[in-house]
Amino acid sequence: MKSATKDSPASAQTVARAIRLLRLIASSQTRNLRLIDIAEMADLDKSTAHRLLNRLVDERMLARDAGERGYRLGPLLYEFGLAALPETNLREISESALRDLAHQTGDMAFLIVRSGYETVCMNRIAGNFEIQTLTRNVGDRHPLGAGAGGLAILAALSDQEIRLIVSAIGPQLPRYHLTEEALWERVRKTRETGRAIDEGCAALDITAIGRVIRNKNSSPIAAVFVASISSRMDPRHQARANQHLITCVSRIETELNRQQLPGATGIGPHPE
């Protein structure tokens, strides 16, 4: 018993490091990070990172393609995800409203959900405009506040929680051409207008507009947004898109309240 107690802090640290590596790989746009990159981003020495990565590969939580030097998410995570889905999930609930949003605006429509200090893209549906903006793939992760959807969620939180989140994601903001001060200003403008607008931060020459989705307890759990080339997203098109977003969000929230989605409130910040 004494030995198990002694080892438990080290075991907990190993679990935390492994989860951090999974998050980094899931957040990577390349989805094929090299050992040297992973070790640097996780602030680990190469030997420790290599040992953890090899174990995650053995457990099928990570995978390596033949001839490739990098790591990507493995099949076991997909299997876990299928098992974790509630009987009625947000993607299914929002599918019809999101499809109508894409059709009405002509733009690419996205659904994202909050995951701790990040957002995860759950769905995207193409509109009928000739140029579609593939700014996010399903499964992509970004810090809260990056992009119109993440900004819509962030602005709906309390100032106290925002301070905690902004402090945690601060080192990642330069990647999105943002500073902490600029992000706070974007939060202020979003609160004033009720809609979040991203002009070129998440993707160059792309403008997106989004609105937050709240559960039956009024907690911000997700967001929908549409994105298009900036030359198309003039004030008139933004106003039109915003009206369709309001309708889309209302439909999703009504269905959420009706079905009382399991687990819709349990998505607070992770403990790191």
Buried (B, 14 or more C-beta within 10 A) or exposed (E): EEEEEEEEEEEEEBEEBBEBBBBBBBBBEEBBBEBEBBBEBBEBEEEEBBBBBBEBBEEEBBBBEEEEEBBBBBEBBEEEEEEEEEEBBBBBBBBEBBBBBBBBBBBBBBBBBBBBBBBBBBBBBBBEBEEBBEBBEEBBBBBBBBBBBBBBBBBBBEEEBBEBBBEBBBEBBEEBEBEBEBBBEBBEEBEEEBBBBBBEBBBEEBBBBBBBBBBBEEBBBBBBBBBBBBEBBEEEBBEEBBEBBEBBBEBBBEBBEEBEBEEBEEBEBBEE
